[in-house]
Amino acid sequence: MRNALLLAEREIRSYLRSPLGYVVAAVAMLIEGIYFYALGLSKPDKLSSEVLGVFFVGVVGTTMGVAALLAMRLIAGEREAGTLVLLNTAPIKEGEIVLGKFFAGLTFLAALTALSFYMPLLIFVNGNVSIGHILVGYLGVMLIGAASLAIGLFASALAGHQVVAILIATALLGTLFLIHFVAQAADPPINTFLAALAIYHNRQRSFMSGLLRLENVFFNLAVTFVFLLAATKTLEARRWR
């Protein structure tokens, strides 16, 4: 674990030194702000809870996108630059590499999410929402962000180039998103099974509504664990090629 934390610290420092991290954060905040104002704050007929739901829809979308963008360079970028060889020859296990990269990306996502906290507070100017609703919504954002980052890390470990990594991550996230619509067209019991695999609609909307359901928490944690494990096994297989 110590090696993973040291690697995470190195990655976080690279975010702070590079303008890319600041650009990504600024663009994400701009998108969230425009979306929130256009579809939430500018609609006086909406209830405060509905405005908050609009905010979380925007934040979830940008968080998933940023997670995929961050993850594409975490391993595939190292492979392109030739520095992954140094990590593979260092006294550090593949699992520690994956965890270190994951902790760094998750720290960036947490900081980005924290920057958006002023937006739901604007609702209190002309309305009122529960603080618990806000906190549950943010929990959902971090959980789906962690799951998306883990999926992106697996794609990054699988791919030889960053462009390929983002394409694989987009395909996997898109599949887990669109499977909800496939479930609606399927017959029982297949529809129930497919709906349970959907990462957004049934799972995330409960968080956006302020409802904390443990099965949705466990689902996101399970997706995160499975794809982090898959990324680790992929690195192990590549090391012995």
C-alpha positions as CSV (number, residue, x, y, z in Angstrom):
1,M,0.0,0.0,0.0
2,R,2.9,2.4,0.7
3,N,4.1,2.0,-2.9
4,A,0.6,2.8,-4.2
5,L,0.4,5.9,-2.1
6,L,3.8,7.1,-3.3
7,L,2.7,6.5,-6.9
8,A,-0.5,8.4,-6.2
9,E,1.4,11.3,-4.8
10,R,3.6,11.4,-7.9
11,E,0.5,11.4,-10.2
12,I,-1.1,14.2,-8.2
13,R,2.0,16.3,-8.5
14,S,2.0,15.8,-12.2
15,Y,-1.6,17.1,-12.3
16,L,-0.6,20.2,-10.4
17,R,2.5,20.8,-12.6
18,S,0.7,20.3,-15.9
19,P,-1.8,22.8,-17.3
20,L,-3.9,19.9,-18.6
21,G,-5.5,19.3,-15.2
22,Y,-6.5,22.9,-14.8
23,V,-7.9,23.0,-18.3
24,V,-10.0,19.9,-17.7
25,A,-11.3,21.2,-14.4
26,A,-12.1,24.6,-15.9
27,V,-14.0,23.1,-18.9
28,A,-15.9,20.7,-16.6
29,M,-16.9,23.5,-14.3
30,L,-18.0,25.6,-17.3
31,I,-20.1,22.8,-18.7
32,E,-21.7,22.1,-15.3
33,G,-22.5,25.8,-14.7
34,I,-24.0,26.4,-18.1
35,Y,-26.1,23.2,-17.9
36,F,-27.3,24.0,-14.4
37,Y,-28.3,27.5,-15.2
38,A,-29.9,26.7,-18.6
39,L,-32.0,23.8,-17.4
40,G,-32.3,24.5,-13.6
41,L,-31.9,28.0,-12.2
42,S,-33.5,29.7,-15.2
43,K,-36.7,27.7,-14.9
44,P,-38.8,29.3,-12.2
45,D,-41.6,26.7,-12.5
46,K,-39.4,23.9,-11.3
47,L,-39.4,22.8,-7.6
48,S,-36.1,23.1,-5.7
49,S,-35.7,19.4,-5.6
50,E,-36.1,19.2,-9.4
51,V,-33.5,22.0,-9.8
52,L,-31.1,20.0,-7.6
53,G,-31.8,16.9,-9.7
54,V,-30.9,18.8,-12.9
55,F,-27.6,19.9,-11.2
56,F,-26.7,16.3,-10.4
57,V,-27.5,15.1,-13.9
58,G,-24.9,17.6,-15.2
59,V,-22.3,16.8,-12.6
60,V,-22.7,13.0,-13.2
61,G,-22.2,13.4,-16.9
62,T,-19.1,15.6,-16.6
63,T,-17.6,13.4,-13.9
64,M,-18.0,10.3,-16.0
65,G,-16.4,12.1,-19.0
66,V,-13.5,13.5,-16.9
67,A,-12.9,10.1,-15.3
68,A,-12.5,8.5,-18.8
69,L,-10.2,11.3,-19.9
70,L,-8.0,11.0,-16.8
71,A,-7.8,7.2,-17.0
72,M,-6.7,7.1,-20.6
73,R,-3.3,8.5,-19.8
74,L,-2.7,6.8,-16.5
75,I,-1.4,3.6,-18.0
76,A,-1.6,3.9,-21.8
77,G,0.2,7.3,-21.5
78,E,3.0,5.6,-19.5
79,R,3.2,2.9,-22.1
80,E,3.4,5.4,-25.0
81,A,6.1,7.4,-23.2
82,G,8.1,4.3,-22.4
83,T,8.0,4.9,-18.6
84,L,5.7,1.9,-17.9
85,V,8.8,-0.3,-18.4
86,L,10.4,1.5,-15.5
87,L,7.4,0.8,-13.3
88,N,7.4,-2.8,-14.3
89,T,11.1,-3.3,-13.4
90,A,10.7,-1.4,-10.1
91,P,9.9,-3.3,-6.9
92,I,6.2,-2.5,-7.1
93,K,3.4,-4.9,-7.8
94,E,0.8,-4.5,-10.6
95,G,-2.0,-4.1,-8.0
96,E,-0.1,-1.3,-6.4
97,I,0.4,0.4,-9.8
98,V,-3.4,0.2,-10.4
99,L,-4.3,1.4,-6.9
100,G,-1.8,4.3,-7.0
101,K,-3.2,5.5,-10.4
102,F,-6.7,5.0,-9.1
103,F,-6.2,6.9,-5.9
104,A,-4.6,9.8,-7.9
105,G,-7.5,10.0,-10.3
106,L,-10.1,9.7,-7.6
107,T,-8.4,12.6,-5.6
108,F,-8.7,14.7,-8.7
109,L,-12.3,13.8,-9.2
110,A,-13.0,14.6,-5.5
111,A,-11.4,18.0,-5.8
112,L,-13.3,18.7,-9.0
113,T,-16.6,17.7,-7.3
114,A,-15.9,19.8,-4.3
115,L,-15.4,22.9,-6.5
116,S,-19.0,22.5,-7.7
117,F,-20.5,22.6,-4.2
118,Y,-21.4,26.3,-4.5
119,M,-23.9,25.5,-7.2
120,P,-26.5,23.6,-5.2
121,L,-26.2,26.3,-2.5
122,L,-27.6,28.8,-5.0
123,I,-30.9,27.1,-4.8
124,F,-31.3,28.5,-1.3
125,V,-31.5,32.0,-2.7
126,N,-35.1,31.4,-3.9
127,G,-35.9,27.9,-2.6
128,N,-35.0,25.3,-0.1
129,V,-33.6,21.7,-0.3
130,S,-32.4,19.2,2.3
131,I,-28.7,19.1,3.1
132,G,-29.1,15.3,3.3
133,H,-30.4,15.3,-0.3
134,I,-27.3,17.2,-1.4
135,L,-24.9,14.9,0.5
136,V,-26.6,11.8,-0.9
137,G,-26.4,13.2,-4.4
138,Y,-22.7,13.9,-4.0
139,L,-22.2,10.4,-2.7
140,G,-23.7,9.1,-5.9
141,V,-21.4,11.4,-8.0
142,M,-18.3,10.0,-6.3
143,L,-19.4,6.4,-6.5
144,I,-20.2,6.6,-10.3
145,G,-17.0,8.6,-10.7
146,A,-15.0,5.8,-9.0
147,A,-16.7,3.2,-11.1
148,S,-16.0,5.1,-14.3
149,L,-12.4,5.7,-13.4
150,A,-11.9,2.0,-12.7
151,I,-13.5,1.1,-16.1
152,G,-11.2,3.7,-17.8
153,L,-8.2,2.2,-16.0
154,F,-9.0,-1.2,-17.3
155,A,-9.3,0.3,-20.8
156,S,-6.0,2.1,-20.3
157,A,-4.3,-1.1,-19.2
158,L,-5.7,-3.0,-22.2
159,A,-4.8,-0.4,-24.8
160,G,-1.4,0.4,-26.3
161,H,-2.3,4.0,-27.1
162,Q,-4.4,6.7,-25.3
163,V,-6.8,7.2,-28.2
164,V,-7.6,3.5,-28.2
165,A,-8.0,3.6,-24.4
166,I,-10.6,6.4,-24.5
167,L,-12.5,4.6,-27.3
168,I,-12.6,1.3,-25.2
169,A,-13.6,3.2,-22.1
170,T,-16.4,5.1,-24.0
171,A,-17.6,1.8,-25.4
172,L,-17.8,0.1,-22.0
173,L,-19.4,3.1,-20.3
174,G,-21.8,3.5,-23.2
175,T,-22.8,-0.1,-23.0
176,L,-23.5,0.1,-19.3
177,F,-25.5,3.2,-19.9
178,L,-27.5,2.1,-23.0
179,I,-28.3,-1.4,-21.6
180,H,-31.2,0.2,-19.7
181,F,-33.0,0.8,-23.0
182,V,-32.3,-2.8,-24.1
183,A,-33.8,-4.0,-20.8
184,Q,-37.0,-2.0,-21.6
185,A,-37.4,-3.9,-24.9
186,A,-36.6,-7.3,-23.5
187,D,-38.9,-9.9,-21.9
188,P,-38.9,-11.1,-18.3
189,P,-36.7,-12.3,-16.6
190,I,-34.0,-11.0,-19.0
191,N,-35.2,-7.4,-18.7
192,T,-34.7,-7.5,-14.9
193,F,-31.2,-8.9,-15.3
194,L,-30.2,-6.3,-17.8
195,A,-31.8,-3.4,-15.9
196,A,-29.7,-4.5,-12.8
197,L,-26.5,-4.0,-14.9
198,A,-27.4,-0.4,-16.0
199,I,-24.9,2.0,-14.3
200,Y,-27.0,5.1,-14.6
201,H,-30.8,5.1,-14.8
202,N,-32.1,3.0,-12.0
203,R,-28.9,3.2,-9.9
204,Q,-28.0,6.9,-10.1
205,R,-31.5,8.4,-10.1
206,S,-32.1,7.3,-6.5
207,F,-29.0,9.3,-5.4
208,M,-30.2,12.3,-7.4
209,S,-33.6,12.1,-5.6
210,G,-31.9,12.0,-2.2
211,L,-32.7,8.3,-1.6
212,L,-29.8,6.3,-0.2
213,R,-30.2,2.6,-1.2
214,L,-27.4,0.3,-0.1
215,E,-27.8,-2.0,-3.2
216,N,-26.9,0.9,-5.4
217,V,-23.9,1.7,-3.2
218,F,-22.7,-1.9,-3.4
219,F,-23.3,-2.0,-7.1
220,N,-20.9,0.9,-7.8
221,L,-18.4,-0.5,-5.4
222,A,-18.6,-3.9,-7.1
223,V,-18.1,-2.4,-10.5
224,T,-15.1,-0.5,-9.2
225,F,-13.6,-3.6,-7.7
226,V,-14.2,-5.8,-10.7
227,F,-12.6,-3.4,-13.2
228,L,-9.6,-2.6,-10.9
229,L,-9.0,-6.3,-10.6
230,A,-9.3,-6.7,-14.4
231,A,-6.8,-3.9,-14.9
232,T,-4.4,-5.6,-12.5
233,K,-4.7,-8.9,-14.2
234,T,-4.2,-7.2,-17.6
235,L,-0.9,-5.6,-16.4
236,E,0.2,-8.9,-15.0
237,A,-0.5,-10.7,-18.3
238,R,1.3,-8.0,-20.3
239,R,4.4,-8.1,-18.0
240,W,5.1,-11.7,-19.0
241,R,4.7,-11.2,-22.7
